[in-house]
Amino acid sequence: MKRQEKIEQIILAVAAEFQVNPTNLVAADGVNTLRVINARQVCAVLLRDQMLSSDIGSLLGKRGHQYVGGAVSAVTKKAQKDNDFLKRLLKLSERFAVKLPMFP
């Protein structure tokens, strides 16, 4: 799978898993419900091996490279507290063979 194709597949899979419109994940003025925010943060974590942090921030409608660090932190905290969220995260990371930063 080519890099661009994998990026698109990750976005679509995360959107499907969290039942959100993929457009809302990448739009600068996209909806900011908790479900979309969680999905966007998971996308950022899963895309870390595919893109530069600044490019991920831009792709996901945010500014700057610091978005990815914040997303990793938020996803880590949520995964520690919410077993269902953790299962979803692990399912997606396995599907795309992505090593999660919170599980070195």
N, C-alpha and C positions, 0 to 999 in steps of 0.2 A: 504494500500500500504506500503510495506516495505521501509525502509530508502534508501537502495541502489537503489531500483527500482524508488523511487521518484527522486533521484539525476539524474538518467539516463533520466527520463521523462522530468525533467526541462531542461536539456541540449538539448534534442531533440526538445522540444517545442520552446525554445528560438532560436535555429538554424533555425527552420522552420519559425518562425515569422520574423526573420531578413534575411531570405533567404541566409543562409550561410551553409557551410559544417560543421557538428558537429565535425568532426576531427580537423578542424582548431581552434575550441574553446579550445580543450584540449591538443593540440600539442605544445611542447615547441618551436618548430621552425615553428609554424603555420603561415599562412598568416596574415598580420597585416593591412588589409584595414580598413577604418573607420567603415564599416558595421560589420566586425568581432570584432573590438575593442569594439564597442557599445554592441554587443551581449555578448561578454565575460564579460563585466562589469555588464550587467543585470544578467547574470548567477551568478556572485559573490554575487550580492545583494540578489537574490532569494535563494541561497544556505546557507545563514547565519544561518538559524535555523536547518540545516541538518548536518553541519560539522564545525569543528574548522577553524578559519581564516587561519591558516598555511596550513591546508589540502586543503582548497579551492584554495589558491595560488598555491600549488603544482599541484592540479588537472587541473587547467587552464593554466598550462605551465609557471607560473610565480614563483618568489621566494619570500618566506616570507609572514608573516601575514599582512604586511602593504598594500598589494595589495587590500584587501577587503575595508579598510578604504578609499583608493583612489578611488575605484570603486563606493562606496556609494556617495562620494562627486561629482564625475563626473556625475553619473546618476541623482543625485538631481539637479545639475545645468542644465543638458540637459532637464530634465522633466519640469523645470520652463520656459524654453525658447521655447520648441518644443512640441506643443500640440499633434501632431501625435505620437511622442515618448512616451509622457505621457499616451496616450490611450493604446499603446502597452504594456507598463509597467503594467498598472492597469489590463489589460486583463490577462496577465500572472500571476500576483500576486493573482488575484481572482481564477484563474483556480487551483492554487496549495495552496490556502488558506495561503498565506505568507503575514505577516504584513510588510509593507515597512517602513524603518527607517525614511523616510522623511515625513511620515504621521502617527504620533504616535496615 
